[in-house]
């Protein structure tokens, strides 16, 4: 891996660190994820995988039956 030096407002960096912490990751990890998205030109499958990764902390509380999931 290669190191990159960036410049940004100190308050902005602190806000980004706090946001990353609420997502249970480091600012460095968040930046690497952003850089991957920025250069990949995301496909639908990549977008879905990223969303699922970001939402992995969400729990429904229980498993739903097939009928419950297909109710309209």
C-alpha positions in Angstrom: 0.0 0.0 0.0 1.1 3.5 -0.7 0.7 6.5 1.6 -1.0 9.7 0.4 -0.9 13.0 2.2 -4.0 15.2 2.0 -4.9 18.6 3.3 -8.2 19.6 4.7 -9.8 21.8 7.3 -9.1 20.5 10.8 -12.9 20.7 11.7 -13.8 18.8 8.6 -11.3 16.0 9.4 -12.6 15.8 13.0 -16.2 15.5 11.8 -15.1 12.8 9.3 -13.3 10.9 12.0 -16.4 11.0 14.3 -18.7 9.9 11.4 -16.3 7.0 10.6 -16.2 6.0 14.3 -20.1 5.8 14.3 -19.8 3.4 11.3 -17.2 1.3 13.3 -14.3 2.0 11.0 -11.3 4.3 10.7 -11.1 7.4 8.5 -8.4 5.7 6.6 -10.7 2.7 5.8 -13.5 5.1 4.8 -11.2 6.9 2.4 -10.0 3.7 0.9 -13.6 2.7 0.3 -14.4 6.0 -1.3 -11.3 5.8 -3.5 -12.4 2.4 -4.7 -15.9 3.7 -5.5 -14.5 6.8 -7.2 -12.3 4.8 -9.5 -14.6 1.8 -10.2 -17.5 3.5 -11.9 -19.7 1.4 -9.7 -22.0 -1.2 -11.3 -25.3 -2.1 -9.7 -23.8 -5.2 -8.1 -21.0 -3.2 -6.6 -23.5 -0.6 -5.3 -25.6 -3.3 -3.7 -22.5 -5.0 -2.1 -21.4 -1.7 -0.7 -24.8 -0.9 0.7 -25.0 -4.4 2.4 -21.5 -3.8 3.8 -22.5 -0.4 5.2 -25.7 -1.8 6.6 -24.3 -4.9 8.3 -24.9 -3.5 11.7 -28.6 -3.3 11.2 -30.7 -6.2 12.6 -34.3 -6.9 11.8 -34.8 -8.4 15.3 -36.0 -11.8 14.0 -36.0 -13.9 10.8 -39.1 -13.4 8.6 -40.9 -16.1 6.9 -41.1 -16.2 3.1 -44.8 -15.3 3.2 -44.1 -12.3 5.5 -41.3 -11.0 3.2 -43.6 -11.3 0.1 -46.6 -9.6 1.6 -47.6 -6.5 -0.3 
